[in-house]
Amino acid sequence: MSNPSPSKRIALGSDHAGFPLKEWLKGKLEEAGYECYDFGTHDPQSCDYPDFSAAVAHAVASGQFDTGIVICGTGIGSSIAANKIPGVRCALCWNEYTARMARSHNDANVLALGARVIGSELAWEIVKVWLETPFSGEERHKRRLGKISALENSKTVREAKTLC
């Protein structure tokens, strides 16, 4: 993994199912030079993923953190919860290709992982690809992201077309 920029701050959050993977990934990220802030959970006791996904998503949307990673059993619930926060584009990724496309095409700023679906080594490969892949900046992708932003602001897709 290439050296991260010093401003690369990552917000982390998980429920109980994602707790072991979050802890393991946090160590790997810190070894790689990333600054991580752990929004919890801090133990394997049963808890609710929306609490931690929302905390991470708010931290990313506010600009306090560059990116975020949320983890639950499948990653589905965490991604749904994170995507409720305006300004967050959370992508559930299960392999390196989906991670690359999430960043390159969708400029995803939060990554969701399913701890019960993928192993830790694959999760690390996904995280590395996701962090190292830049947004392509292609006009077609910018246009689509503009439409997503318009939808967040209660615009219809038809209204969004005029804004992009």
N, C-alpha and C positions, 0 to 999 in steps of 0.2 A: 504494500500500500504506500502510495506517495505521501510525503509529509503534508499534513493539513496546514491551511493558513492559520495563523494564531487566533483569528477571529471566529474560527469554526467551533461554535458552542452548540451542543446537542442536548435537548430536553428529552428525558427518558421517562416512560411510565408503563406500568403493567398492573394487571390484576394478579390474583394468586396463581393462576395457571401459567402466566407468563413470567412470574417472579424469578425462577431459576435461570431462564434464558436471559432475562434483563440483566441480572447480576453478572452473568458470564460475559455478555456483550459489553457491559460497562467496563469491565476489566480490559477487554481487547481494545476498545476504543481509547481508553486512557493510555494503554501501552503504545498505541499508534499516534498519540499526541493530541487527541481531541479533549476538549474540556466538556465534561458531562455534568448535568444536574439531574438528580433522581427525584422525580415527583411522587415516587411510591408505586406500589405498595412496598413496604419495607420488611415484610415477612410473608410466609406462605399461608396465612389465615385467609379463609374465604372472604372476598370483598367484591365490589362492583366495578367493572371495567370503565363505565362512563365517567366515574369520578376522576380517574387518572388520565384517561384520554382527553377529557375536557381541559384538565390542568395543563397538559402538554400543548394542546392545540391553542389555548389562549396565550401561552408563553411564546409560541412561534408567531401567531397572528399579530401580537403586539410588538414584535421585533426584538424582544428580549433574548431570543435564541434564534440561531440561523435555521436550524432544522429540528425535527423531533422524531422519535421512534416510539411507537406504542405497541404493546404486545398483550395478547390474551390467548385463550386456547386455540381458536381458529384464526384470529385476526379480524374476523368479520365484524363483530360487535365494536371493537375498538376503532376500526376504520369508519363505521357508520357514525359513532359518537363524535369522533374528531372532525368529520366533515360537516357537522352541524354548526361549527364555528366559522363565521365569515372570514375569508382570507386564507383558509386552510384548504390545501389540496392533498388529502391523505390517500395514498395508494397502498392497497394490500398486494404484496408481492410474494411469490412462492418460488421464484427462480431468478437467475441472473438476467435473463431476457426481460422479464416483466419489470425488474428494477431499473434496467437501462431505459426502457421505454417510458416508465413513470417519470423519470427525470428529463430525458431528452425531448419527449413530446408533450408532457403534461406539466412540467416544472413542479412536480410534487415536492412539497416542503415538509411533509410528515410521511413516514414509512410505517406501515402496519405489518406485523408478522404474527403467524400462528404457531405458538410454541408446541402444540400437540400435533402439528401437521408437518413441520420441517425440523430437522435436527440442528444442533448448534453450529456445526461446521458449515452447513448450507446457509444458515442464517447469517453467519459471518461473511460468507462470499456475497450474499445479497446486499448486505450493509455496505461492504467495500465498493461494489459496483455502483450502488445508489449514491454514495457519497462522492465518488470520483467522476460521475457522469454529469456534464453540464447541460443546461437547457439549450436546445439547438438554436433557438431564436428565430426559426423559420417563420415567415409571415403567416402561413396557414395555421401553425400552432399558436401564435400570438392571437390570431383572430378567434380561435376556439376558446382560448383562455379568457379573452374579453367577453365572450358570450357567457361563460361560467360566472365571471364576476358580475355581469348584468343580472343573471339569475339570482345571485346572492342578494342583490339589491331589489328583489321583487319585480324584475322586468321579465317579460315573456321573451322567448327566443326571437320572435318577430321584432320586438322592440330592440333587442340586443343587436340585431343585424344592422340597424341604423347607427348604433354606437361604435361599431368596429370598423 
